[in-house]
């Protein structure tokens, strides 16, 4: 992906102003960041992708870092979905992940939050032979 844990908006690695939090307000997820390149997007459609925009690059809460359900109106720090393998290798090296195949099996909820589907990878132009079998 490039430099360590790049911002999903500006691609800069590790800038404090690019930290992303999500806050659930009713059925909606709101993204909070001070990244200068932030662009408005709706979380649910971005998480699902579409034919014209197959990328499902969204911020996700690491349930290993924050296992409890937040109180209403509370924001939680996130990692970009595509950064989760690197986050796991840096912050939770005891768990198996795409960058660390050995280790304790990831909780299902964590795996699902970071999973990139084969359909998404194919739609993004990744050759089928390059997509790892999981």
C-alpha positions in Angstrom: 0.0 0.0 0.0 2.9 2.3 0.5 4.2 4.2 3.6 3.1 3.0 7.0 -0.6 3.3 7.7 -1.5 6.0 5.0 -4.5 8.2 5.4 -7.4 7.2 3.4 -8.0 10.8 2.2 -4.6 12.2 1.6 -2.3 9.1 1.7 0.1 10.8 4.1 1.4 8.4 6.7 1.0 9.0 10.4 -0.1 12.6 10.5 -2.0 13.3 13.8 -4.5 15.5 12.0 -5.4 12.6 9.8 -6.6 10.4 12.6 -10.1 9.2 11.9 -12.9 8.5 14.4 -16.4 7.3 13.8 -19.5 8.1 15.7 -22.8 6.3 15.4 -25.8 8.7 15.3 -28.9 6.6 15.0 -28.5 4.2 12.1 -25.8 6.5 10.5 -22.0 6.4 10.9 -20.4 9.8 10.9 -16.7 10.1 10.1 -14.6 12.7 12.0 -11.2 13.8 11.0 -9.1 17.0 10.6 -7.4 15.8 7.4 -7.0 18.7 5.0 -8.0 16.5 2.1 -11.2 15.1 3.7 -14.1 14.6 1.3 -17.7 14.0 2.2 -18.9 10.5 1.8 -21.7 8.3 3.1 -20.3 5.5 5.2 -22.8 2.7 4.3 -22.6 3.1 0.5 -18.8 3.4 0.7 -18.7 0.2 2.7 -20.8 -1.6 0.1 -19.1 -0.3 -3.0 -20.7 -0.2 -6.4 -19.9 -1.0 -10.0 -18.7 2.5 -10.7 -16.8 2.7 -7.3 -15.9 -0.8 -6.2 -13.4 0.3 -3.6 -14.7 -0.2 0.0 -12.1 2.0 1.7 -13.7 2.9 5.0 -12.5 3.5 8.5 -13.2 0.5 10.8 -12.9 0.2 14.6 -10.4 -2.4 15.6 -12.3 -4.7 18.0 -9.0 -5.9 19.5 -8.3 -2.3 20.6 -11.9 -1.4 21.5 -13.9 -4.5 22.2 -16.7 -2.8 24.0 -19.7 -1.2 22.4 -19.4 2.5 22.8 -21.8 4.7 24.6 -24.3 6.5 22.5 -22.7 9.6 20.8 -19.2 8.5 21.6 -16.6 8.5 18.9 -14.1 5.7 18.4 -10.6 5.7 16.8 -10.4 3.7 13.6 -8.0 2.3 11.1 -8.7 2.3 7.4 -9.8 -1.1 6.2 -6.9 -1.5 3.8 -4.5 -0.6 6.7 -5.8 -3.3 9.1 -3.2 -5.9 8.2 -0.4 -3.5 9.0 -2.2 -2.3 12.1 -2.5 -5.9 13.3 1.1 -6.6 12.7 2.2 -3.5 14.6 -0.3 -3.5 17.5 -1.5 -7.1 17.8 1.4 -9.2 16.6 0.2 -12.2 18.6 -2.6 -12.6 16.1 -2.4 -14.2 12.7 -3.1 -11.8 9.8 -2.2 -11.4 6.1 1.2 -10.0 7.1 1.7 -12.5 9.9 0.3 -15.9 9.0 1.4 -17.5 12.2 -0.2 -16.6 15.5 -3.5 -16.8 17.3 -6.5 -16.9 15.1 -8.2 -13.6 14.7 -11.7 -13.2 16.2 -14.3 -13.5 13.4 -15.6 -10.0 14.0 -12.1 -8.5 13.4 -11.6 -10.6 10.2 -15.0 -9.6 8.8 -14.3 -5.9 9.5 -11.1 -6.0 7.4 -12.0 -8.5 4.7 -11.7 -7.4 1.1 -13.8 -9.5 -1.1 -12.5 -11.3 -4.2 -15.2 -9.4 -6.2 -13.9 -6.1 -5.0 -10.3 -7.0 -5.9 -11.3 -8.2 -9.3 -13.3 -5.0 -9.9 -10.3 -3.0 -8.9 -8.3 -4.8 -11.7 -6.3 -7.2 -9.5 -5.6 -10.4 -11.5 -7.3 -13.5 -10.0 -3.9 -15.2 -9.8 -2.7 -12.5 -7.5 -5.6 -12.7 -5.1 -4.7 -14.9 -2.0 -7.0 -17.8 -1.2 -8.3 -17.5 2.4 
